[in-house]
Structure formats: structure tokens, C-alpha cells
Amino acid sequence: MNITVIGRGNLGGGLADLWERAGHRVTRLGRDGGDAGGADAVLLAVPGDAVETALSSVTGLAGTTVLDATNLYGGARPPAGFDSNAEYVRSVTGGPTAKAFSANFASLFGDVADTRVRPSNLWAGDEQAADVVTRLSLDAGYEAVRLGDLGMAATQEGLAGVLFSIAQNGLGPFVYRMAAPGRL
Ligand SMILES: NC(=O)c1ccc[n+]([C@@H]2O[C@H](COP(=O)([O-])OP(=O)(O)OC[C@H]3O[C@@H](n4cnc5c(N)ncnc54)[C@H](OP(=O)(O)O)[C@@H]3O)[C@@H](O)[C@H]2O)c1
């Protein structure tokens, strides 16, 4: 797959490394922006309050499948008129959109391959994005678990505070698995 990551920091850079190892071709864009034309999938991994700025500096996004990994915390809000960053993203691109990879710790990407079972990767979004989310989750070492449609993206964006709190109360950065009992 041709993948463009917008944001090449801990999350975007970390997933880019894993996806390249799995055989994908990845273009990494930073705050200077660039062109995403021809990408089969785009990962958005910029600070949660920088989504409008980031997308305004990237061309070639129309109709593209976007996996939005941004989180909102510390009082940050989505762009005016939207309940979530992910819904704003879809209003810009008009393509299949998913909130994905926002509920995992990038610091553990190097450990995921060694877990006894695949950790989960929660996502919320359009059915048309499901195949891409499933594939790219597997190729990063995770199993995708769907939280709901794009209307649930705001709920997922709000999970960051929950994850941080769990991490800060004794567990540290963690993976999780949500699976039917027979598949644990
Ligand atoms: N780190 C995690 O474990 C984790 C987990 C889940 C979700 N997330 C979410 O993923 C997003 C990125 O987190 P991160 O930890 O990867 O951050 P990071 O390491 O600080 O990287 C941020 C990236 O965003 C780019 N950027 C910063 N400001 C920008 C702007 N105004 N316009 C366009 N691009 C901008 C930076 O560009 P330059 O390269 O040019 O500096 C950099 O590539 C956040 O929304 C975060 O909540 C992070």
C-alpha cells in the first residue's frame, strides 16, 4: 500500500517504521506539509489542536481514506462546528474516515510483536475504511476492534484522559485486548 503519514513524530514515525517493515511504501510529512496524492491511505498524527493547520498544508487529500490518530485532552476542542477531529477530517476530504491508532501507546510499538496475543486497536469510523484499518492494524501488530461509526469518534478522542490516568496509576504504558472469551 502507498501510505502518507501527516505527522512523523512518536506516533506517525513509529507506525511508518512498522508499516515499512511490513512492506508498505510510506511518505512522511511534517509541519511543512506536502502532497498526499496517490496515497491508498493517510495517517493523521499531529497534535490534536493542529488538525486544521496540518490539513491546510497538504494537497491531494480529496476522497482519500484517512486514519485520524489525534487525541484531544487538556481542554482542547475539535474545530468549530464539529464534535470530533475525525468528523472535521471527513468534511475536508470527503473520503472514508476512521479514528484509529489514537488509543495505543507509541512507546510500546517495539514490544507489540512479542505479546502472547495480539493487542487490540480501537477504531471508530466509516465502514468503507474497515479493510484499510484492519490491514494496517495487523501490519502494526494489532487487531482492530470497532467502537462504532464516525459518530463515536468523539468518544474515542475522549479516551486519552482515561488511558493516561490508568498509565499514571501504577500500570505505566500498556496494551489491551478486547476479544470474545474463546479468542483470549
Ligand atoms: N505518542 C503516543 O503514544 C500517541 C498515542 C496515541 C495518539 N497520539 C496522538 O497522535 C498525535 C501525535 O502525537 P505524537 O506523540 O506523535 O507527537 P509528536 O511526536 O510531537 O509529533 C507531532 C508531529 O506533528 C507535526 N506537527 C506539529 N505541529 C504541527 C502543525 N501545526 N501542523 C502540522 N504538523 C504539525 C510535527 O511536525 P514536524 O515533524 O515538522 O515537527 C510532528 O511530525 C497527537 O494528536 C497525539 O495525541 C499519540
The ligand as a Tripos MOL2 file, in Angstrom:
@<TRIPOS>MOLECULE
LIG
   48    52     1     0     0
SMALL
NO_CHARGES

@<TRIPOS>ATOM
      1 N1          2.5840    9.3360   21.2310 N.am      1 LIG1
      2 C1          1.5940    8.4880   21.5050 C.2       1 LIG1
      3 O1          1.7790    7.4770   22.2100 O.2       1 LIG1
      4 C2          0.2360    8.7240   20.9320 C.ar      1 LIG1
      5 C3         -0.7100    7.6820   21.0530 C.ar      1 LIG1
      6 C4         -1.9730    7.8600   20.5170 C.ar      1 LIG1
      7 C5         -2.2980    9.0420   19.8830 C.ar      1 LIG1
      8 N2         -1.3690   10.0440   19.7970 N.ar      1 LIG1
      9 C6         -1.7640   11.2730   19.1260 C.3       1 LIG1
     10 O2         -1.0030   11.3870   17.9350 O.3       1 LIG1
     11 C7         -0.7400   12.7640   17.6620 C.3       1 LIG1
     12 C8          0.7830   12.9530   17.5150 C.3       1 LIG1
     13 O3          1.4040   12.5880   18.7240 O.3       1 LIG1
     14 P1          2.9840   12.3560   18.7840 P.3       1 LIG1
     15 O4          3.2580   11.8100   20.1310 O.co2     1 LIG1
     16 O5          3.4280   11.6020   17.5870 O.co2     1 LIG1
     17 O6          3.5160   13.8600   18.6870 O.3       1 LIG1
     18 P2          4.9790   14.3730   18.2400 P.3       1 LIG1
     19 O7          5.9910   13.2930   18.4660 O.co2     1 LIG1
     20 O8          5.1670   15.6770   18.9260 O.co2     1 LIG1
     21 O9          4.8580   14.6080   16.6570 O.3       1 LIG1
     22 C9          3.9880   15.5820   16.1580 C.3       1 LIG1
     23 C10         4.1080   15.6820   14.6480 C.3       1 LIG1
     24 O10         3.1280   16.6350   14.2240 O.3       1 LIG1
     25 C11         3.7270   17.6210   13.4340 C.3       1 LIG1
     26 N3          3.1200   18.9440   13.7470 N.ar      1 LIG1
     27 C12         3.2210   19.6380   14.8970 C.ar      1 LIG1
     28 N4          2.5260   20.7960   14.8190 N.ar      1 LIG1
     29 C13         2.0110   20.8300   13.5900 C.ar      1 LIG1
     30 C14         1.2230   21.7550   12.9010 C.ar      1 LIG1
     31 N5          0.8290   22.9040   13.4590 N.pl3     1 LIG1
     32 N6          0.8600   21.4760   11.6370 N.ar      1 LIG1
     33 C15         1.2650   20.3240   11.0610 C.ar      1 LIG1
     34 N7          2.0040   19.4010   11.6650 N.ar      1 LIG1
     35 C16         2.3730   19.6350   12.9190 C.ar      1 LIG1
     36 C17         5.2110   17.6370   13.7620 C.3       1 LIG1
     37 O11         5.8870   18.1090   12.6050 O.3       1 LIG1
     38 P3          7.4910   18.2590   12.4670 P.3       1 LIG1
     39 O12         7.9980   16.8510   12.2270 O.co2     1 LIG1
     40 O13         7.6890   19.1220   11.2650 O.co2     1 LIG1
     41 O14         7.9590   18.8560   13.7710 O.co2     1 LIG1
     42 C18         5.4520   16.1800   14.1080 C.3       1 LIG1
     43 O15         5.7830   15.4420   12.9340 O.3       1 LIG1
     44 C19        -1.3600   13.5590   18.8180 C.3       1 LIG1
     45 O16        -2.6410   14.0020   18.4440 O.3       1 LIG1
     46 C20        -1.4460   12.5270   19.9290 C.3       1 LIG1
     47 O17        -2.4720   12.8010   20.8590 O.3       1 LIG1
     48 C21        -0.1020    9.8990   20.3000 C.ar      1 LIG1
@<TRIPOS>BOND
     1     1     2 1
     2     2     3 2
     3     2     4 1
     4     4     5 ar
     5     4    48 ar
     6     5     6 ar
     7     6     7 ar
     8     7     8 ar
     9     8     9 1
    10     8    48 ar
    11     9    10 1
    12     9    46 1
    13    10    11 1
    14    11    12 1
    15    11    44 1
    16    12    13 1
    17    13    14 1
    18    14    15 2
    19    14    16 1
    20    14    17 1
    21    17    18 1
    22    18    19 2
    23    18    20 1
    24    18    21 1
    25    21    22 1
    26    22    23 1
    27    23    24 1
    28    23    42 1
    29    24    25 1
    30    25    26 1
    31    25    36 1
    32    26    27 ar
    33    26    35 ar
    34    27    28 ar
    35    28    29 ar
    36    29    30 ar
    37    29    35 ar
    38    30    31 1
    39    30    32 ar
    40    32    33 ar
    41    33    34 ar
    42    34    35 ar
    43    36    37 1
    44    36    42 1
    45    37    38 1
    46    38    39 2
    47    38    40 1
    48    38    41 1
    49    42    43 1
    50    44    45 1
    51    44    46 1
    52    46    47 1
@<TRIPOS>SUBSTRUCTURE
     1 LIG1         1 GROUP 0 **** ****
